[in-house]
Structures are given as structure tokens and as C-alpha cells.
Amino acid sequence: MRLPETIERLYIDFDGFFASVEQQCDKRLRGRPVGVVPFAGTDRTAVIAVSREAKAFGVKNVMPIKEARQRCPDIVLVPQKPDLYRRAHNALLCEIETILPIDTAKSIDELTCKLDERQRLEPERVAAAIKGAIREGIGPWITCSIGFAANRQLAKIACKQGKRGTGRYGDGLAIWHPSLMPDPLLSVPLADIPGVGANIYRKLMRIGIYDTRDLYNTQPKQMRRIWNNVTGERLWYALHGYDIQAPVSQRGMFGHGRVLPPEARNIEGAESISRLLLTKAARRLRRENYYASGLWLWLSIKEGSWLGKQHLPSVRDDQAILTALAELWREVRQQHRNGLTIFRVGVTLYDLSPAAERQLDLLLQDDKTRRKWENAGQAVDTLNSKYSRTLVHLGEWSPPAGGHVGGKISYVRVPSAEDFW
């Protein structure tokens, strides 16, 4: 395993991305505390993302709107515009690639790049060029923080620290040369280390690992035991500066979820929206050439949550998938005959098989009816793709107020244009 002797990676994190895009696009919002919300007209949801001006008042992402207003009475609440953020993401990537190639877009507001030999010698110049390209090509209200280090994990941690290390939130820069390590890392709070989630944090506390210095001084095999898999050992090598390449991730599921508007927080409204979400998920399944053998339906309700699952005979057509969803909703109605208040709905297609490796159901064997539905679905997808909108669909198609079904804000996935049809 290689131990780099100089910085080789940079990590970019756009500052308050969704709110800053709103400020860049709307002059009336510039310099004001902004909070992005799922939809207008209600205080019964949470602020999805906030601007640096709102952060100065203590407003945080995923904070209830009522609490956000208490902390910042002048906050301006703006309904989300996911397609705008997707287009802003693509525009920003184009500007950055005029300076250096992008290795991986980790999410809609984070990305990483590899440095060539010349760029490793001039990280300040590279950072200034990137920030200048964004300022001149996009505008001054979208800023980014940049971290440089020997590997991607350390560059990400440096980036997060640089974001908060200039006396104000955002537009930061941190350069962690291997010769300076591990001192900058040891001052990072343990909870800010990527990979240390809430459960791992509590486990570390129980066994006497109280800060990043303690974690750094453990042994790789001990970290494997703590995480109960190779992830812990890989984290040890990353923190110690080794060139750790993330394994190629395997697609495990396709799904969508949505907070429901007040008028749809009943069984009928939630079922209608879940059909649209599942149709969008099935389209993604087909675009990436998979079949699914299972379906989950998840509901956030007053009493906590409801989860149901349905076996599928390795299918990908809307008729089979929506029929399974209808069966799950019949279970909901049987269990809650007096109605139900539903705050959020989620659908997931899982147990995937690549089309070339598909395992057929012995009792189904792709009969003529199934092949007919698959051919019909392919024709529908082709027609919708040709006109870049949902022109043909199976059953009712009534997007709720606010739209964005299947194309909502995503912190872990960059939506495609097709998600907004």
C-alpha cells in the first residue's frame, strides 16, 4: 500500500449550496438569511438548507421551521427548486473542469479531483483559479471550500475544517501537507471524522476512545473489530495518509421518498404520490438495465412508522411493480380501517439483478403477458425520452403541489434530467 509523500488530492464542498444558488439566481435574496423548504404555505416541515447569513443566527439544515423562525425572525423561506440545483451543479462542474479534471462527483455539492505534479506544488494557485472560475463564470454568491491532502479522506476532512476556519462560514481553504501530519487532524472533533456515525461514536466512547488522537493511535485490526468490517481498517490507513481507493460500489436499490403536503397526509393522497415515486424509481431501474425482485413501502405516521414488503418475480415493468404496490396499500387499509395520518412516504425496489444476470422465477418464466408489458414499457420510455417529459404513463398522473416527485433535493445522488419529467 502506497504512502504518498506530497498532497495528491483536493476536495471541494460548495458552501450552503441550495441556498446560495437561490441567492445567485434571485437578487432579492442576496445578503439575507435564506432557508430552503420542501414547499410553501406551511410551518409544519423543516428547513432543508440554509444560507451562511442564516447559519450566523444558529439556524441549521433539517431544523423545524418554527425553531428556525425563533432563532432568525427575518429568515426568508424559499420553496425548493431541485432542477435548478441540478443545472447549477452541472454548470459548476463545467467551470471547474477548465482548471483540472474532476475525478468523482461525490454528491450534488461535493467533488474530488486528482492533482498532477505541477498542481501539487501550487495548491494555493489551483484553489484561487477554481474560485475565480466560479466567480467569473457563475457568480460571486456561490462559493466553495477546498481541502488538499495526501488522499481523498484527509482532503475531505481538511475541506470541512477549512470551511469553518476563516472566522466566517464558507469560502475556506486548508492544505494538509504530509509533512505537517498528523497535527491538523488531531484537532478535529471525533464526530467530524467521516465514517464515525452516531452508533460508532457511542461505541468508541464505551471503549475509551474519546477523541481523534485516541482513534489515530489505535491499531488497524482493532478498528476493524470496532466497525465489525474492513471499513474500520480502511479508515485507519486513510487517516494515516495512505493512498486508499474506495471500492467500486454496487447498486443495491432504487427508491424515492417525499414529505407529504398537508392535503395529502391521508391514505388516498399518500398512495397517489407513492405511485408517482415508484414509477420514477422503475424508470431509473430500466435506464440502468436492472430487474428487481422486491418492493418496500415505508410510511412515517403518528405512531412511528409502517413498513411493508412484497416479493416480485424479477421484473421491471410498471404493471407488475405498481400491482405489487397496490397490494401493499391494501395491507395498510386492512390494518388501519379508521384512516391514518401519514407525514412521509418512501418506496424502494431492491434485490436487484443486472439484466444480463437475471434469475427468472420458475413459476413465471417470462410468459407472453409479462413480455408484452415489458415491450409496452419500453415503448413508453422511448416516447417520453423523445419529448423529454411524461407524455405517456400507466394509470393516473397527478403530481402534488410543489411538484418535484422523484426529483427532490438529494445530498447523496445527483439527479438526472429524466428525474424531473
N, C-alpha and C positions, 0 to 999 in steps of 0.2 A: 504494500500500500504506500502510495507516494505522499511525502510531506513537503509541500511547496515552501520555497524559501522567500517568496515575494507575494504580493497581492495578485490574484488571478481572476477575481470575480467582483462584479458590482451588483447591488440590489437596489431597485427603485420602488418607492412607495409614494403614490400620489396622495397629497395631503387633503383630508376631508373631501374625497373625490366627488361624490354625488352632489354635495352642497356647493363645492367650488365650481363645478360645471354649471350649476344653476346660476351662480353669480357671474360667471363669464358670459353666459347667454342672455342674462337679464340685468341691465344696468341698474334697475331699481333695487336690486338685492345687494349690490356691492357695498362692502363695509358694514353691512348689517348682520346681526345674528340670524342665521338661517337653519331651519330644521326640515328635513325631507320626511314626509309622512306617506303611508300607503295610499290614502285617498282623502279628499277634502270633506269637510262637513261634520266631523265627529271628533271628540276628545277621548274616545274610548279605545284608542290604539296607542302605539308607541312611535317615537321619533326614530326613523331608520338610520339617518345620518345627519351630522351637524357640521356647521362651518367653524373655522377657528375662532370667530367672534363669539359664537355660542359656547364653545369649549371654555372660553375665558370666564364664563359665568358658572362653570361646573356642569353644563349640560353634556350628556354622553350619548353615544349611539345606543339604540334599543332602550331608551328611557321612556316611561309613560308620559304622554303629552301633558297631563296635569302637573306632574312633577317638573317637567321642562319649563312650563309657564311660571311655576312658582320660583324657580331659580333665575329665569330670564323672562320677565313680563313682556319685553319688547321683541321676543323671538318671532320671526316670520315663518309660518308653516307653508311649505310648498308641496303639492302632490307629486309623487314620483313620476319620472318620465324615463322608464328603462331603455327605450330605444334611443333616446338622446344620449344616454350614458354609453351605450354600445358604440354609437357613432363617434363619440368623443374618445373612447378607448382606441378605436382604430386610427383616428387622426393622430393621437399622441404617439402611437407606435410608429406611424409613418415618419413623424418628425425625429424621433429618437434614432431610427434606422438611417438617417442621414449622417449620424455621428458614428455609430457602431452597430453591428448586427445584434439582434435580440435572440438570446438562446431559448428562453421559455417565458411565456406569459403565465405566471402562477395564478392570477385571478384578474378580475377586471381592473383592479387598481394596483397590482404589484407585478413586477417582472424582473428577470435577471439576465445579465449579459456576461460573456467571457471577454477578457482583456487580451489584446495582443502584446507583444514585447514592448513596443513603444508606449502604449497606453498605460502599462504597468508603472512606467517611470514618471508619468504625468497625470496622476489621478485628479488633481485639482483642475487642470485644464480640461480633462474629459467631462468632469462634473459641470464646469462652467459652460462648456459647449452644449451639453444636454439641456441645462436650464435655459440657456439663451435661445436654443432652437424652439423650445416650448413657448417661451415668452414671445418670440417674434412670429412663430408660425401659428400659434393657437391663441395666446393672450396671456396677460400677466396675472389673472386671477386663479389659474390652475398652476399650482406649484408642486414640487416633489422633494422628497428627502432621499439621499443617496448614501449607501454604505459600501465601503470597499474592504475586502478581506481576502484571506487565502482560499476560502471555499464559500459556497453559497449560504450555508447555515450561519457562519460567522458574519458574512456580509449582510444577511437579513437582520441579525441582532444588532449589528453596528448601525444599520439604517434606522431601526426603531429608536435606538438611543440618540442618534443624531437628530431625529425628528423633535425630540424634547430637550435637546441640549444647547439651544442657542438663546435661551431666555424667552422664547416665544414658541408657540406650536408651529411646526412645519418649516419647509424650505431649508432643511438641515443637511449637514454633510459630516460623515465620520469615516476616517481612514485608519484601519487597524492593520498596520504592517506586522508581519510575523515576528519581527524583532522586538515589537512592543508587547507581545502577548506573554502571559495571559492577563496582565493587569487591567486593561479596559474591560475585559469580560467579567472579571471577578466582582466588579461594582454593580453589575446588572442584577436586579431583583430576580430571585429564583423563579417566581411566577411568570416572568417575562421571557424565559427561555422557551423557544418553540419546541413542542413535544412534552412540556410539563403542563398537562391539563389539571383540572381540579382534583380528579381521583389520584393521579400520580403525585400531585403536590401533598395531599393528605398522607399518602403512603410514605413519602420522603420525610415528612415531619415525624411520623411514628417511629422511624428507624434512626432518627438523629441526624438527618441531612437537612440543615436549616437555611443554608444559603448557597449561592453559586460556587463559592470557594469549596464548600464541602462536596458538592456534586463533582466539581473538577478533579478533586483528589480521590475519588473512588476509582475502582478498577473496572475495566470493560466487562468482565464476566459478572461482576456484581450488578452493574447497570442492566445487563441482560436479564438477570434474575428479578430485578425491581420491576422492569417493564414486562417481564414474562415472555419476551420475544427478542428477536435480533434488533428491533428498533432502538432499544436502550444502548446496546453495544455500538451501533452505528452512530448514535448521538455522542457517545464518549469520544469516538475518533473525530467526529466533526468539531466538537468543542476544543480538541487538542490540535486542530489545524490541518488534519489530513484531508486529502482530496477524495471526498466521499461523493459518489454519484448516486442519486436517487434511483431505486429500481423502477423499471417500466411498470406503470400502474395498469391493472387490468380492469376493464369496465365491469362493474358489479350490478348496476341497476340503472334504470331511467325513471325519473319521477319529477313531480311538481307539487308545490303546496301553495296555499294562499290564505291570508287572513280575510275573513268574510266581511263584506259591508253589512251594516246593521240590518238592512232589509232582507238579507239572505241568510240570517242566522237561524234557520229552521231546516227541517229535513228536506223539504222540496227545494229550497234555494241552494242548500249545500250540495244536494245531488246534482242539480243542474250545472253548477260550477265544476264539480268533480268530473263530470262527463267531458267538459272542455279541457280540463287539465290532463285527463287521461288520453284524450285524442292527441294533444300536443306531445305527450310522452311517447305515444305509439308512433307518431311521425318521426321523432328522433330515433326511436328503435329501428325503424326501417331505413332511415338515412344512413345509419352506421352499420346496417346489414346484420342485425341480430334477431333472434327469436327469444321469447320469454315463456317461462313455464310456471310463473307465479305472479299473483297480484296482491298488494296490500292496500287497504283503505284505512287511513288514520284520521281520527276526529279529536279535536280539542273541545271538550264540553265542560259544563259547570262542575260536574262531579269528578273531573280529572281528564281522562282520555278513553277513547274506544278504538280498538284495533281489530280488524278482521282480515283474513287472508283467504285466497281462493286459488286452487290449482288450475293451471292452464295446460293444455296438451301441446306445448311447444308451438306457439302461434305468434303472429304479428299483425294480423288484420284487425280492423276496427270492430267488425261484427263480433268476433269471438271475445275480444278484450272488453268491449262495452257490455256484452251479455254477462260476463263474469262480474263486472261492477254492479249491474242491476241486481244480481243475486246477493251481493254483499249489502246493498241497501235494503233488500227485503229482510235480511237479518236485523238490521238497525231498527226497522219498523216493528218487527216482531218483539224485540226486546224493549222498545220504548213506545208503547202504544199511545201514550198520552202526549207525545211530542218530545222535542229535545231542543235545547239551545246550543248551537254549535258556533264556536268562535273561529276555528281554523280547520281546513280540510287538506289532506295530503294523499296522493296516490303514487304508488311505486310498482313498476314492473321489474321483477327480479328473477333469479335463477336463469341467467342468460346463456344462450348458445350462439356462437358465430354461425352464420348461415352455412358455411362450409363444413361445420362440425355438428350440425343439428341432430339431436336424438329424437326420433319420431315416437309418438305414443303407439303402442302395439294395437290398441283398440281403434285408433283413429286412422292411422296410415295414410294421411292426406287424401281423404275421399274427394269426390268431384265437387261437392258443395264447398269444402274448405278451399280448394284450388280456385274455385270461382270467386270467392270473397277476396282471396289474395290478389287475383288479377284485377278485380274491381278497385281494390285499394291502391294498387299500383297506378291504375289509370287516373284515380282521383289525385294522387300525389303529383303525377306528371302535369295534370291540368292546373292545379294550384301553383305549382312551381313556375309554369309558363307565365302566369299572370301575377305572380308574387303576392297573392292574397288568398284567403279562404273563399274560394268560389263555389266549391262543391264539398259537402260534408255528409256524414251519416247521422240522421236524426236532427234534433233541434240544435241551433247555434245562436245563443243569445248571451253574448258577453255581458258581465255585470257592470255596474257603474265604476268608472275608473279604468276599465279595460285591463290590459297587461296580463291576461290569463296565459300562463306559461312563459311569459317574458318578463317577469318581475325582476327587481334588483337581486343580483346574485353576487355573493362575496367569493364564491369558490369556482364559479363557472362563467366563462364569457359567453353570453347569449349570441346566437346567430340570427341573421335577418329573418330566417324562417320562423323563429320563435314568436314573432310579432304578427304573423299572418292571421 
